Amino acid sequence: MRRQTLILAFSVGMWLTGCGPDAAPMTEDPATDDRVHAMAPPNSCDESVDTGWCRVYSSRVACNSGIEMYAIWTPDGWCIPSDVCKYNQGPELMCPQ
């Protein structure tokens, strides 16, 4: 009985922890421009607009390890990160020439 009470108290505590007040929205600080940001999906396949992305000819590409990586559809066609196979036995850059 004591164990069930302890488990119930723990569960309620964890549930209440997730119900706290909303955090204030973060503001962009000019000093954070040099930080690394996550790569967002591209709006186009133009390398000059979306750095690190390139156009491919289908919805997925195969790395040398056999793993298939999925591309993202944009108005310009299928796009994929240029180094998507870097850690899957290559090729180092996926962009067709």
C-alpha positions as CSV (number, residue, x, y, z in Angstrom):
1,M,0.0,0.0,0.0
2,R,2.8,2.4,0.9
3,R,4.5,1.7,-2.5
4,Q,1.3,2.5,-4.4
5,T,0.9,5.8,-2.5
6,L,4.5,6.7,-3.3
7,I,4.0,6.0,-7.0
8,L,0.7,8.0,-7.0
9,A,2.4,11.0,-5.3
10,F,5.3,10.9,-7.7
11,S,2.9,10.7,-10.7
12,V,0.8,13.6,-9.5
13,G,4.0,15.7,-8.8
14,M,5.3,15.0,-12.3
15,W,1.9,15.9,-13.8
16,L,1.8,19.2,-11.9
17,T,5.3,20.0,-12.9
18,G,4.2,20.1,-16.6
19,C,1.3,22.5,-15.7
20,G,3.4,25.5,-14.7
21,P,3.1,29.0,-16.1
22,D,4.0,29.7,-19.7
23,A,7.5,31.0,-20.2
24,A,8.0,34.5,-21.5
25,P,8.8,34.6,-25.2
26,M,12.5,34.8,-26.0
27,T,13.7,37.8,-27.8
28,E,16.5,37.8,-30.3
29,D,19.6,39.4,-28.9
30,P,22.0,41.0,-31.4
31,A,24.9,39.3,-29.6
32,T,23.5,35.8,-30.5
33,D,24.1,36.2,-34.3
34,D,27.3,34.1,-34.0
35,R,25.5,31.1,-32.5
36,V,24.8,28.0,-34.4
37,H,21.2,27.6,-35.5
38,A,19.3,24.4,-36.5
39,M,19.0,23.9,-40.2
40,A,15.4,24.8,-41.2
41,P,13.7,23.2,-44.2
42,P,14.4,25.2,-47.3
43,N,12.1,27.5,-49.1
44,S,13.9,26.8,-52.4
45,C,16.7,24.7,-53.8
46,D,18.8,27.8,-54.7
47,E,22.1,27.3,-52.9
48,S,22.5,31.1,-52.6
49,V,19.2,31.4,-50.8
50,D,19.2,28.2,-48.6
51,T,22.9,27.4,-47.8
52,G,23.6,23.7,-47.3
53,W,20.7,22.4,-49.4
54,C,20.7,21.3,-53.0
55,R,18.3,20.0,-55.6
56,V,18.0,16.3,-56.2
57,Y,16.0,14.4,-58.9
58,S,13.7,12.2,-56.6
59,S,12.1,12.1,-53.2
60,R,15.0,10.1,-51.7
61,V,18.7,9.4,-52.3
62,A,20.8,6.4,-51.3
63,C,24.0,6.7,-49.4
64,N,26.9,4.3,-50.0
65,S,25.8,2.4,-46.8
66,G,22.5,1.5,-48.5
67,I,20.4,3.8,-46.2
68,E,17.9,6.0,-48.1
69,M,17.5,9.6,-47.1
70,Y,14.3,11.5,-47.8
71,A,14.2,14.8,-49.6
72,I,11.9,17.7,-48.9
73,W,9.5,19.1,-51.6
74,T,9.8,22.8,-52.4
75,P,8.5,25.0,-55.2
76,D,11.8,24.4,-56.9
77,G,11.7,20.6,-56.6
78,W,13.2,18.1,-54.2
79,C,15.8,19.4,-51.8
80,I,18.1,17.6,-49.4
81,P,21.0,18.7,-47.2
82,S,24.2,18.6,-49.2
83,D,26.0,16.5,-46.6
84,V,23.1,14.1,-45.7
85,C,25.3,11.0,-46.3
86,K,28.4,12.3,-44.7
87,Y,28.1,9.9,-41.7
88,N,26.7,7.0,-43.7
89,Q,29.8,6.0,-45.8
90,G,29.4,9.0,-48.2
91,P,29.3,10.5,-50.6
92,E,30.6,13.5,-48.8
93,L,28.4,15.9,-50.8
94,M,25.2,14.8,-52.3
95,C,24.5,17.6,-54.8
96,P,24.5,16.6,-58.4
97,Q,26.9,18.6,-60.6
